[in-house]
Every structure is written in structure tokens, then in C-alpha cells.
Amino acid sequence: MSIEIRGRFRAHRRGYGFVTPVADDGLTPVTCQLEAAEGSATVERVFVPPRLVRSLISDDLVRAKVSQDAQGATAHQVTALERPRRILPGTIRRRRGALVLEATPELTPARIPISASMEETIRRNVDEVAVVLVDAPGTDQPTAQALVAGPFAADSADAVRAETVAAVLGRAAPALISGGASSAGLDPAEAETTHLRLVGQLAGGRRGAAAGLDRAGPVPGSEIHPVDRSQQPCLTIDAASARDLDDAIAASWDGAADSPVVVSVHIADAAGSVGMGSAADRYARTVAATTYLASGASAPMLDPALSEQELSLRADVDRRVLTVRYGVAPDGALIDPQLELATVRSRARLTYATVEQWLRGDHANLRRLAGDGAGEAETVLESAIEAARRLGIHRAGRTSLEELFASAELVPSVVDGELTAVPAEPHAQAYRLIEQLMVAANIAVGRWLVERNVPALYRVHEGIDAQRLARVRTAAALTGAVVPALGGDAAPEQPSAAGPDGHRAVAATDAVDTEQVIAELLGEVVRFEQEGRDADRDLLVSAATGASARATYEADPASHRGLAAAAYTHSTSPLRRYADLVVHRQVRATLAGQPPPYAAQDLRALAGWLDARSGALARLEARERTELWALLLDRGWLAGPEPATVTAISRAGLTVRLPRLGLTGFVTAEDALGLPGDERATLTATDRGLATTSGPWRVGSRVHVHYAGRDDRGRPSWRLDARDRPERVPGGRSGTTRDDADGQ
């Protein structure tokens, strides 16, 4: 007996696919019941055989006829109804005398025919990478209708950018976001067009489509006359490459230990220039944020004429700003946050490099850039340093997981057309100084809005994901950490036959005070460090950071436990993030005594949209970094072993993180055990995947790895250095293959 279902198709790189049944919204996964000779079965996923996938692309909404047999649920007819992905990356090939696009396997295993109108353009580019526009559903096989970006030489930084943009941003198509574009107040057709244009622009290394868009529309608080603060010294400090200068700082302090430092963070008044509902506003809302890629130009959220010229806080020009003024008490507490619209004039445009030189005692460059205002500039910096020092003390005294995360030291970058590795934060001390002041400004704005009961987009972070607390409990038990706030049974889990990875399923977690959990975890980390228990410290840190929740936008204020803030907003980058622009509009209206332009229900829907869109941009930047690292590694950039930390253990092998490079990788069980290439093995994972009896490793173990090439999905693969392997290979070999690592 067969039934008809609607579902979302996902391709598998081996030539087949799966359909997940969905609800009426076309997105929410559901189950369906199938009858067979063996009885009724609940189906969550349907197998699509290779013969049916040639007309399908990942994320297609499909109608499928499905039946159940002893092998499971199988589709025997599939029809595409909607196609969110119209832009595909792939390699141009010649097959049987015709040009085709071999698309990225994760998107479709089909070879995409190339239309006659495209052939003349690309016929000399066989084996190069291209991004194409395919037709909508309705044919036996999708066809490449137009060239969107490329062709690019294979294994080039341009090819990496093109492929990753099309693959990653395709998952954030408006039709694939819960509620769709209409939930964010956007016209679905216009949002789809904007999305496709952005993908094409980014894939080609261009700057997006914000330039020249009309920005006329209602402006909250338009009648407010800004306060003239142009005579009060302030400084613009950012990276040397930055053109969209969002903010400037001012600070003053009388030098007395018990006196507050008064800080003013001046933020570009984008909300005063971009009218609500204008073409510029709709574009910014659709794209959510400015995109920064290592292998292409940035794609501004707003017209570069605005973000890089008219509103950018350059030196020696008057600019309208939203000023966030707060005092910093001797203990680091914020005092009396105040907000106002003002006009300021930056005394100097400084880079982090210049400030870093000044912090080290070399004042020449700062004095050259600041000219006659050098004395005022140095006074501002001296006061800012004291404010940041106090804020650091206050923050260190609160419960935050942030300090446990290790930042990458190097990142891949294209410099003068050449791919290379550069310091991730070449001027870390200056960057941290400004970051402290900006974080405090965001907290001050959040407090100001909460005190006035103004709905806004708040940044919320639960600290530890409640669904991952069981693993933290196990880590505490394994290390002997005393964390009473975790509650529950902290005994290590024993392997269970029911669990394919060697440990039993995790039960639902009782509610706990995660803030207290974090405080106790941090205390135990310090204790282990003091006692020289490095292995226990590393396990506890890895388990805690691995359980960290993801920050989201919410319409209701709640704590940002990652930063230990009671209410936190994004407000310091309105030229670069749409959420900040929304917050500024709420502030402007409140300052003018007007009702806020966004109601709480509007913001709830908008929050989900911005989370999806900005989250996709973050994933894009991360994946591009990984792919560029792979190119560098293929070219022999890494000569010797690289320090790494084990972050997960499964039957298939070890997941490791290379902190210096900011990379996550995988070491197969065979490579971990040092077996010959023709042998197969598995690891026995224990204690919720925190340890193994197959070798000396636990989560948090520090090891050394060598680059071993790419796996069959193109990801960097690693092998353990001989010093970190067990002395002898334990038993229990099986036919496990690398496919078991797919979920890593």
C-alpha cells in the first residue's frame, strides 16, 4: 500500500536522497504512518533511489508516492513543487560531447545540462567552477539557464567563495525560513529576488545590491533637534581596512580612584537617514547584515554612499549620532545610562594598530594622525583605558563562559591576490579596549529600554543549553568537580547496547539554575588549574563550552549569560546590522515621546527572520574559512604537527579542534590507532561520548595532528602524531568505514 506525502528533499553525495515529510507550512518535520505486510510503521524519512533524483535539488518541496517494505519507506514517484534553490555551484564538465555542470553533491547528484545560450560563454572553461541559475520545477531535469558567477579556476580562493556562498546561503532562502518573508513584513516575491541577487553578487565577489536604493520614508523622532557636542573631543577607532565607521568614543576622568569614568559612545545615526519601509530599508531587512568574506569584497547592508561616506564617522566632519553615555564606577558597575541624539566631530580616525603602538609607549603615529588635537586624543584614551580596566574587573567577577573559549590566532586571507594566513587579531589589546566599551554601551541601551518598558530586539543567551546538561554532569563526575547546582545523578554513564555510539540515550533534564552552574564550573576550572590537574581541567572546559547555548534575538529582555548581562542589545553597529537599526528606531521614538514603531509581536516575528539570515552569514564566513584553510593545507602550508584538542569521541573516531587555526577536524579510528590503510576499526565511546576505552583519549585531551588530505566530502582530514597513539592496538576491529563520521 502506498500513500502520497509532501516533504523536503535532501540529496546525498552518493547519488540518492531522502524526503522528510513536512506539515502544511512546508517546513516543520512530521511523521507519517505507512501500512505494509509487516504491519504499520511510523516514518520520519523516505529513501529516494538514484533513478528519481535527477530532477531534484536539495530543499525542493516535493510530492512523493511512498510505500513500505522490509527495507523501509521508499519513494517510487517524486515531483518537485517549489524550488527555493535556484542558484547552484559546480564544475563545468564535458560529458558525451555536451557541456554539463557537475553540481556540488550535497545539493544534487544530477549532472545539470547547460542551455545553448550559455555554451558559447563557457565552452573554453571545462574543469572550472561556475555558479548558475537553474529553471523552476516542471521539467524532467533542471537546466542551467544563465551564468551567475565565474567561471573560476578550480582550487582557487574565488572558486571557494563561489561554491560556499551558493551552498550555504541557499539554506537561508526566504521560503526556508519559518514564517517566510511575510513574517518579517516583507513581500515574499521581492525578498526572493533580493536574496537571489545577493547570492549572485557574493558568489562573484561583488558588493551586493544596496547601492542607489531609495531611502525616503517615515523616520521616528524626526523632529528631535540633536544636541551639539562637536566641541567635545572624541575618536574613531577601527580596523585599517574599515570604511563603514559605526562609532566613536569619548571618555573623561578626573584621576581620583573613587570618581567614575564618564564614557560616551557615539553611534552613527542610520535610523535618522533610512526611512522605514523604503527600498533601502527593505533590502537591509532582507539581507540582515553586511557580509564580510576573506576572498571577496564586503557586501554592505546599506548603500555604500551612506555607510561609507555620509554616515561614516570619519575625522574632522560633523556627524549626527545616537550617543550612549554612562559612568563606570570604581568596581566596574555602570552608572546612570543616558541616551541622546547629538552632533559630534571626531578628532582623529585611528586604527587598532595606532592605538596598540600608543599603548606600548610609541606615541608618534597617534600624534601625527591627531595633529593639533593629539593632547585631547591622548586624554580620551587614558580615560578609556581606566574605564575598560574597571569594566574588565566587573566582568571577571560575574559568571560567564566567554573566557573559556579560545580564539583563533591565524585566519586565511587573500592579500594582494594571494591566499595566505594572517594574524586573526594583530592588535588584540587595542581591539579589546574598544570591545569593552562597546559591550558596556549595548548593556546600557538594554537597561535604558527595559527601564522604560520599550519593546526591542534583545540579544539573549541562556549560557548552557539545558538539553546538554547531562553531558556536563557526566564530565563533573569523571573529573570529581563539585557542581551542586547541576543536581541530578552525576554518576558516569555506562555503555548501553541500545546506543549505537556506545552510550545510552539522554533523558530529559530537570530545570537548573544555569547561572549558578556556570559559576560553580568556573570555580572548579580554577581549582583544577591551581592543583595542576590539567587533564581534568581540559575535560571540564571542553564539556562546558560544548554545551554553550546559541545566542538569539528575542522581543523580551532576558539575560545574556554569555556576557553576564541582565539585558543586552545590539546597538553599536547600525550601518552593519539590521537589528541595531531597529533598536535605534525604538530609541528615537522614545526620546521623542512617541509610541515605538515596532510592537512586541512585530519584533518576535522579525527576530526569527534575523536569526536565520544572520546565522546563515555566520555559517558562510566559517565555512569559507575552513575551505580556504583546506586550500592552504593542500599547498603544504602546515609543515609539522599542529596542537589540537579532542572535542568528541564516536565509534568512527575523534573530533578535534585546532585552536591556533580555529579549525574543527576529524581523525578516523584507523588513523587514531595507527592501523594500515586496508584495516578497519572502531572506538568504544563511553561516558556520553566523553571518553573511550580504545585509547588514552578523553574529551579535552591535548594531542598533535598532521594534515592527511581531504575526505570524500572535501573537508580537511587529520592523523594523530605517533606520540599520541596508544602503545598497542586494542581488539574489537570491525568493518567500520569513514561514512560513520558523516555526523561529525
C-alpha positions in Angstrom: 0.0 0.0 0.0 1.3 3.4 -0.9 0.5 6.9 0.3 1.2 10.4 -1.0 3.2 12.8 1.1 4.6 16.3 0.9 8.2 16.8 2.1 11.6 18.4 1.7 14.2 16.7 -0.4 17.8 16.4 0.6 20.5 15.0 -1.7 23.1 12.5 -0.6 26.6 12.8 -2.2 26.4 9.1 -3.2 23.7 9.6 -5.8 20.4 9.1 -3.9 18.4 11.2 -1.5 15.8 11.4 1.2 12.5 13.1 1.7 11.4 14.4 5.1 7.6 14.7 5.5 6.5 18.2 6.5 3.4 19.9 7.8 1.2 22.3 5.9 3.7 25.1 6.4 6.1 23.2 4.2 8.9 23.3 6.8 8.0 21.6 10.1 9.1 18.0 10.0 6.3 15.5 10.8 5.9 11.7 10.7 3.5 9.7 8.6 2.1 6.2 9.0 2.6 3.5 6.4 1.0 0.1 6.1 2.9 -2.9 4.9 2.6 -6.7 5.1 4.8 -6.5 8.2 2.4 -4.0 9.9 2.2 -0.3 10.4 5.3 1.8 10.5 6.0 5.4 11.6 8.1 7.1 9.0 10.3 10.1 9.6 12.4 9.9 6.4 11.8 8.4 3.0 14.5 6.9 0.7 14.7 8.3 -2.8 16.5 5.9 -5.2 19.1 7.3 -7.7 16.7 7.0 -10.7 14.4 9.6 -9.2 16.9 12.3 -8.1 17.9 13.6 -11.5 15.1 16.2 -11.4 15.6 17.2 -7.8 17.7 19.7 -5.9 18.2 19.8 -2.1 15.4 21.7 -0.3 12.9 21.2 -3.1 9.4 20.9 -1.7 8.1 17.7 -3.3 5.1 15.4 -3.6 6.1 11.8 -3.3 4.3 8.5 -3.6 5.7 6.3 -0.9 5.4 2.6 0.1 6.8 0.5 2.9 8.6 -2.8 2.7 11.1 -4.8 4.7 13.9 -2.4 3.8 11.9 0.7 5.0 10.0 3.6 3.3 10.9 4.2 -0.3 9.6 6.7 -2.8 8.6 5.4 -6.3 7.4 8.7 -7.7 8.6 12.2 -6.8 7.5 15.6 -8.2 9.1 18.9 -7.3 6.5 21.6 -6.4 8.7 24.5 -5.3 12.4 25.2 -5.7 14.0 27.6 -3.1 17.4 26.9 -4.5 17.6 28.4 -8.0 21.4 29.1 -7.8 23.8 26.2 -8.0 27.6 25.9 -7.9 29.5 23.2 -9.6 32.3 22.3 -12.0 31.9 22.6 -15.8 32.5 19.2 -17.5 32.2 17.8 -21.0 30.3 14.5 -21.0 29.4 12.7 -24.2 30.2 15.8 -26.2 27.9 18.1 -24.2 28.7 20.6 -21.5 27.1 19.9 -18.1 27.5 21.3 -14.6 28.6 18.7 -12.0 26.9 20.4 -9.1 28.2 20.2 -5.5 27.0 16.7 -4.4 25.3 18.0 -1.3 22.9 19.9 -3.5 22.1 17.4 -6.2 23.8 14.3 -7.6 22.4 15.1 -11.0 24.5 16.5 -13.9 22.9 19.8 -14.9 22.6 20.3 -18.6 23.8 23.7 -19.8 21.5 25.7 -22.1 22.6 26.5 -25.6 22.6 30.2 -24.8 25.3 29.6 -22.1 27.5 27.2 -24.1 29.3 29.8 -26.1 30.2 31.7 -23.0 31.8 28.8 -21.1 32.9 26.3 -23.7 36.5 27.1 -23.1 36.2 26.7 -19.3 35.9 23.0 -18.8 37.0 21.9 -15.3 36.5 25.3 -13.9 34.0 26.3 -11.2 30.8 28.2 -12.1 27.6 29.4 -10.4 24.5 29.1 -12.5 20.8 29.9 -12.4 18.6 26.9 -12.9 15.0 26.8 -14.1 12.0 26.3 -11.7 10.4 22.9 -11.2 8.4 21.5 -14.1 10.9 19.6 -16.3 12.4 16.2 -16.1 15.7 17.7 -15.3 16.7 21.2 -14.2 18.8 23.1 -16.8 21.4 25.9 -16.3 19.8 28.9 -17.9 22.3 31.7 -17.0 25.8 32.2 -15.7 25.7 33.9 -12.3 29.3 34.0 -11.3 32.6 32.6 -12.7 34.0 30.6 -14.3 36.8 30.4 -11.8 39.9 28.2 -11.7 39.4 25.2 -9.6 41.1 25.2 -6.2 41.3 29.0 -6.2 40.0 31.3 -3.5 37.4 32.6 -5.9 36.1 29.1 -6.5 35.9 28.5 -2.8 33.9 31.7 -2.3 31.5 31.0 -5.2 30.8 27.4 -4.0 30.4 28.2 -0.3 28.1 31.3 -0.9 25.7 29.3 -3.2 25.7 26.3 -0.9 25.3 28.0 2.4 23.1 30.9 1.6 20.8 28.7 -0.3 19.7 27.2 3.0 18.6 30.7 4.1 16.3 31.3 1.1 13.1 33.1 2.3 10.9 30.1 1.6 13.0 28.0 4.0 12.7 30.4 7.0 9.9 29.7 9.4 7.1 32.2 8.7 8.7 33.3 5.5 9.4 36.8 4.4 5.9 38.0 5.2 6.5 37.3 8.9 9.3 40.0 8.7 7.0 42.5 7.0 8.5 41.8 3.5 6.9 41.0 0.2 7.8 37.3 -0.5 8.5 37.9 -4.2 10.6 40.9 -3.6 12.5 39.2 -0.8 13.2 36.2 -3.1 14.5 38.4 -5.8 16.7 40.3 -3.3 18.0 37.0 -1.9 18.9 35.7 -5.4 20.7 38.9 -6.3 22.7 38.9 -3.1 23.8 35.2 -3.6 24.9 36.0 -7.2 26.7 39.2 -6.1 28.6 37.5 -3.3 29.4 34.4 -5.4 31.0 36.7 -7.9 33.0 38.7 -5.3 30.9 41.8 -5.8 29.4 44.2 -3.3 25.7 43.3 -3.2 22.9 45.4 -4.5 22.4 48.1 -1.8 23.9 51.0 -3.9 21.4 53.7 -5.1 18.3 52.4 -3.3 15.8 55.0 -2.3 15.7 55.6 1.4 12.7 58.0 1.7 10.2 57.0 4.4 9.0 57.7 7.9 11.7 58.4 10.5 10.9 58.1 14.2 11.8 61.2 16.2 12.4 63.2 13.0 11.5 66.4 14.9 14.3 66.0 17.5 17.0 68.6 17.3 20.3 67.0 18.0 22.5 68.4 20.8 25.7 70.0 19.5 28.6 68.0 21.0 31.1 68.9 18.2 33.4 70.8 20.6 33.8 67.8 22.9 36.7 65.6 21.8 36.0 62.0 20.5 38.0 59.5 18.5 37.1 57.0 15.8 39.0 53.7 16.2 38.6 50.7 13.9 40.5 48.3 11.7 42.6 49.9 9.0 40.5 48.4 6.2 37.2 49.5 7.7 35.2 52.1 5.7 31.8 51.8 7.4 32.8 53.5 10.7 29.9 53.0 13.0 31.1 54.5 16.2 33.4 56.9 18.0 34.4 57.1 21.7 34.9 59.9 24.3 35.9 59.4 27.9 36.8 61.7 30.8 38.0 61.1 34.3 39.4 63.4 37.0 42.0 60.8 38.1 40.6 60.2 41.5 40.3 56.5 42.4 36.8 56.9 43.8 35.5 59.0 40.9 33.6 57.5 37.9 34.9 57.5 34.4 32.3 59.0 32.1 32.2 57.3 28.7 30.3 58.4 25.6 29.9 56.0 22.7 28.7 57.9 19.6 26.9 55.7 17.1 26.1 56.6 13.5 22.5 57.8 13.2 21.4 55.4 10.4 17.9 55.4 11.8 17.7 59.1 11.0 18.5 58.6 7.3 16.9 55.3 6.3 13.2 55.7 6.2 11.0 52.8 7.4 9.6 50.8 4.6 11.9 52.4 2.0 13.6 50.3 -0.7 16.9 50.7 1.3 15.1 49.5 4.5 13.5 46.5 2.8 16.9 45.5 1.3 18.7 45.8 4.6 15.9 43.8 6.4 16.2 41.1 3.8 19.9 40.6 3.9 20.1 41.3 7.7 23.7 42.3 7.9 26.8 43.4 6.0 28.7 40.3 4.7 32.5 40.1 5.1 34.3 37.4 3.2 38.1 36.7 3.1 38.1 36.1 -0.6 35.9 38.9 -1.9 34.7 42.5 -1.3 32.4 43.2 1.6 28.7 43.5 0.7 27.2 46.4 2.7 23.8 46.2 4.2 23.2 49.8 3.3 24.2 51.9 0.3 28.0 52.5 0.5 27.3 56.2 -0.2 25.6 56.2 3.2 27.5 53.6 5.2 31.0 54.5 3.9 30.5 58.2 3.3 27.6 60.3 4.5 27.1 58.5 7.9 30.6 57.1 8.5 32.2 58.8 11.5 35.3 60.0 9.7 37.6 62.6 11.2 37.0 66.3 11.0 33.5 66.3 9.8 30.2 66.8 11.7 28.1 63.7 12.0 24.7 63.0 13.5 24.8 60.2 16.1 23.0 58.4 18.8 25.1 58.9 22.0 25.1 56.4 24.8 26.6 58.0 27.9 27.4 56.0 31.0 29.6 56.2 34.1 31.9 53.4 35.2 32.2 53.1 38.9 35.5 52.0 40.6 34.1 48.5 40.9 33.1 48.5 37.2 29.4 48.9 37.6 27.5 51.1 35.0 26.1 54.3 36.4 23.1 56.3 35.1 22.9 55.4 31.3 21.7 58.3 29.2 20.8 58.4 25.5 20.6 61.4 23.3 20.7 62.4 19.6 23.8 64.6 19.0 26.2 66.1 16.5 29.9 65.2 17.0 33.1 65.7 15.2 35.8 63.0 15.5 39.3 64.5 16.3 41.1 61.6 14.5 40.5 58.4 12.7 42.8 55.9 14.4 43.4 52.3 13.6 43.8 49.5 16.1 47.5 49.4 15.1 48.0 53.0 16.0 46.3 52.6 19.4 48.3 49.4 20.0 51.5 51.4 19.3 50.4 54.1 21.7 49.6 51.5 24.4 53.1 50.2 24.1 54.6 53.7 24.5 55.1 54.7 20.9 53.1 57.9 20.6 54.5 59.2 17.3 51.9 57.8 14.9 48.9 58.9 17.0 50.3 62.4 17.4 50.9 62.6 13.6 47.3 61.5 12.9 45.6 63.6 15.5 47.7 66.7 14.8 46.8 69.7 16.9 44.2 67.5 18.7 46.8 65.0 19.9 46.7 66.1 23.5 42.9 65.7 23.6 43.1 62.4 21.9 45.6 61.1 24.5 43.4 62.3 27.3 40.4 60.4 25.8 42.5 57.2 25.5 43.9 57.5 29.0 40.4 57.8 30.4 39.1 55.0 28.2 41.8 52.7 29.4 40.7 53.2 33.0 37.1 52.6 32.1 38.0 49.4 30.3 40.1 48.2 33.2 37.2 48.7 35.6 34.8 47.0 33.2 37.1 44.1 32.9 37.3 43.7 36.7 33.5 43.8 37.0 33.0 41.3 34.1 35.6 38.9 35.6 33.7 38.9 38.8 30.5 37.7 37.1 29.6 34.3 35.7 30.5 34.0 32.1 31.6 31.1 29.9 33.1 33.5 27.4 36.6 33.4 29.0 36.8 29.6 28.3 36.6 30.0 24.6 39.9 30.1 22.8 40.1 32.5 19.8 41.9 31.5 16.6 45.4 33.0 16.3 45.5 32.8 12.5 42.9 33.2 9.7 43.2 32.7 5.9 43.0 35.8 3.8 43.6 37.0 0.3 46.3 39.6 0.3 47.3 41.3 -3.0 45.6 38.5 -4.9 47.4 35.7 -3.0 45.9 33.3 -0.4 47.9 33.4 2.8 47.4 33.2 6.6 47.4 36.4 8.7 47.0 37.1 12.4 43.4 36.9 13.5 43.7 39.8 15.9 47.0 41.5 15.1 46.2 44.3 17.6 44.4 42.4 20.3 45.0 44.8 23.2 43.5 47.8 21.3 40.6 45.7 20.0 39.8 44.5 23.5 39.8 48.1 24.8 37.2 49.2 22.3 35.2 46.0 22.7 34.8 46.5 26.4 33.4 50.0 25.8 31.0 48.7 23.1 29.7 45.8 25.2 29.0 48.3 28.0 27.2 50.6 25.6 25.0 47.7 24.5 24.2 46.8 28.1 23.4 50.4 28.8 21.0 50.6 25.9 19.3 47.4 27.1 18.9 48.8 30.6 17.6 52.1 29.3 14.9 50.4 27.2 13.9 48.0 30.0 13.5 50.8 32.4 11.1 52.5 30.0 9.3 49.3 29.1 10.1 49.7 25.4 9.9 46.5 23.3 13.1 45.9 21.3 15.3 43.2 19.8 17.3 41.9 22.8 20.2 39.6 22.4 19.5 36.5 24.6 22.0 33.8 25.6 21.0 31.1 28.1 24.6 30.2 28.9 24.3 26.4 28.9 21.9 24.6 26.7 19.5 22.7 29.1 19.5 19.7 26.6 23.2 19.3 27.1 23.4 19.5 30.9 23.5 15.7 31.2 26.9 15.6 29.4 28.2 18.3 31.8 27.0 16.3 34.7 29.0 13.3 33.4 32.1 15.5 32.9 31.8 16.7 36.5 31.5 13.1 37.8 34.5 12.0 35.7 36.7 14.8 37.0 35.4 14.9 40.6 34.3 18.5 40.1 31.9 19.8 42.8 29.0 21.4 41.0 26.0 21.1 43.3 23.8 23.3 41.1 23.8 20.6 38.4 21.6 18.4 40.6 20.6 15.0 39.3 22.7 11.9 39.1 26.2 12.9 38.3 27.5 9.3 38.0 29.2 8.4 34.8 27.0 6.8 32.2 27.7 3.1 31.3 27.7 1.8 27.8 24.3 0.6 26.6 23.6 -1.9 23.9 20.7 0.3 22.8 23.1 3.2 21.9 24.9 2.9 18.5 27.8 5.0 19.8 28.3 3.1 23.0 26.2 5.1 25.5 22.6 5.2 26.4 20.1 7.9 25.4 20.0 11.1 27.4 16.9 11.6 29.5 15.1 14.9 29.8 17.0 17.3 32.0 15.4 18.9 35.1 15.4 22.7 35.2 18.5 24.1 36.9 19.9 27.5 37.7 22.4 27.7 34.7 24.0 30.9 36.0 24.9 29.1 39.3 26.1 26.1 37.3 28.4 28.3 35.3 29.7 30.0 38.4 30.5 26.6 40.0 32.0 25.2 36.8 34.4 28.3 36.6 35.3 27.8 40.2 36.2 24.2 39.6 38.2 25.1 36.5 40.3 27.5 38.6 40.7 24.8 41.3 42.0 22.2 38.8 44.4 24.8 37.4 45.8 25.5 40.9 46.1 21.8 41.7 47.9 21.1 38.4 45.1 18.8 37.2 45.4 19.8 33.6 43.6 16.8 32.1 40.5 17.3 34.4 40.6 21.0 33.7 40.6 20.4 29.9 37.8 17.8 30.1 35.6 20.2 32.2 36.3 23.2 29.9 35.5 21.2 26.7 32.3 19.8 28.1 31.2 23.3 29.3 32.0 25.1 26.1 30.5 22.3 24.0 27.2 22.8 26.0 27.1 26.5 25.4 23.7 27.7 24.0 23.4 29.7 20.9 22.6 33.4 21.3 19.3 34.6 19.7 17.2 37.7 19.2 14.1 38.0 21.3 11.5 40.6 21.8 11.5 40.2 25.5 14.5 41.1 27.7 16.3 38.2 29.3 19.8 37.6 30.5 22.7 37.3 28.1 24.7 34.8 30.2 27.5 34.5 27.7 28.3 38.1 28.6 26.8 38.1 32.1 24.4 40.9 31.2 20.9 41.4 32.6 19.6 42.9 29.3 21.6 43.2 26.2 21.0 44.7 22.8 22.9 45.1 19.6 23.0 48.8 19.1 26.6 49.9 18.2 26.6 48.8 14.5 23.5 50.2 12.7 25.5 50.5 9.5 26.3 46.8 9.5 23.4 45.0 11.3 19.6 45.5 10.8 18.9 44.6 14.4 20.8 47.7 15.6 18.8 49.8 13.2 15.6 48.5 14.7 16.8 49.3 18.2 17.8 52.8 17.2 14.3 53.4 15.8 12.8 52.3 19.1 15.1 54.7 21.0 14.4 57.6 18.7 10.7 57.3 19.1 11.1 57.0 22.9 13.3 60.1 23.0 10.6 62.0 21.1 7.8 60.8 23.4 6.2 58.8 20.6 5.0 55.2 20.6 7.7 52.8 19.4 7.3 52.0 15.7 7.6 48.2 16.4 5.2 46.4 18.6 6.4 43.3 20.5 4.5 40.9 18.2 6.3 42.5 15.2 9.6 42.1 16.8 9.0 38.4 17.7 8.5 37.6 14.0 11.4 39.8 12.9 13.7 38.1 15.5 13.2 34.7 13.9 13.9 36.1 10.5 17.1 37.9 11.6 18.4 34.9 13.5 18.0 32.8 10.3 19.6 35.3 7.9 22.4 36.5 10.2 23.1 32.9 11.3 23.5 31.9 7.7 26.0 34.7 7.1 28.0 33.5 10.2 28.0 29.9 8.8 29.1 31.2 5.4 32.1 33.1 6.9 33.0 30.0 9.0 32.7 27.6 6.1 34.7 29.9 3.8 37.5 30.0 6.4 37.5 26.2 6.6 37.6 25.8 2.8 40.4 28.3 2.4 42.4 26.6 5.1 42.0 23.4 3.1 43.5 25.1 0.1 46.4 26.3 2.1 46.9 22.9 3.7 46.8 21.2 0.3 49.6 23.6 -0.8 51.8 22.4 2.1 51.3 25.4 4.4 51.5 23.3 7.5 54.9 21.6 7.7 54.8 19.8 11.1 52.4 18.6 13.7 49.7 21.0 15.0 48.3 21.1 18.6 44.7 20.0 18.8 42.1 19.2 21.5 39.7 16.3 21.4 36.1 17.6 21.5 34.1 14.5 20.8 34.5 10.7 20.6 32.4 8.3 18.5 32.8 4.8 17.1 34.2 6.3 13.9 37.0 8.3 15.5 37.9 11.6 17.2 36.6 15.0 16.5 39.4 17.5 17.2 39.7 21.3 17.3 42.9 23.1 16.2 42.7 26.2 18.3 45.5 28.1 16.7 43.8 27.8 13.3 40.2 27.9 14.5 39.5 24.6 12.7 37.5 21.6 13.6 38.6 18.3 12.0 38.2 14.5 12.3 40.7 11.7 12.9 39.3 8.3 11.9 39.5 5.3 14.3 42.1 3.8 11.9 44.3 6.9 11.9 43.9 7.3 15.7 45.1 3.7 16.3 47.8 3.8 13.6 46.4 1.0 11.5 47.4 0.3 7.9 45.2 1.8 5.3 43.5 -1.5 4.4 42.4 -2.2 8.0 39.2 -1.1 9.7 38.4 -0.3 13.3 36.0 1.3 15.7 36.4 3.1 19.0 34.4 2.3 22.1 32.8 5.5 23.2 31.9 5.7 26.9 30.5 8.2 29.4 28.2 10.0 26.9 31.0 10.2 24.4 33.4 11.9 26.7 35.9 9.0 26.8 36.9 5.8 25.2 38.4 2.5 26.3 40.1 2.1 22.9 42.9 4.5 23.7 44.1 7.1 26.2 41.8 9.9 25.0 39.1 11.8 26.7 37.2 15.0 25.6 39.7 17.7 26.3 42.8 15.6 25.7 45.6 17.6 24.1 47.1 15.9 21.1 49.1 16.7 17.9 47.8 16.1 14.4 49.2 16.1 10.9 47.2 17.1 7.8 46.2 14.0 5.9 44.4 15.5 2.9 40.7 15.8 2.3 38.0 13.3 3.0 35.4 12.3 0.4 33.4 15.4 1.2 36.3 17.8 0.7 36.9 18.5 4.4 40.4 18.6 5.9 41.3 15.2 7.4 43.9 14.6 10.1 46.0 11.8 11.6 47.4 11.6 15.1 51.1 12.2 15.7 52.7 8.9 16.8 53.4 10.2 20.3 49.6 10.5 21.0 48.6 7.0 19.8 48.2 4.1 22.2 51.1 1.7 22.5 49.2 -1.2 21.3 46.0 -1.6 19.2 43.1 -2.9 21.3 40.8 -5.5 19.9 37.3 -5.0 18.6 38.1 -4.2 14.9 35.1 -4.2 12.6 34.1 -3.1 9.2 33.5 0.5 10.1 34.3 3.0 7.3 34.7 6.7 7.2 30.9 7.0 6.4 30.3 6.6 10.1 31.9 10.0 10.6 29.2 11.8 8.5 27.5 13.2 11.5 30.7 14.8 12.9 
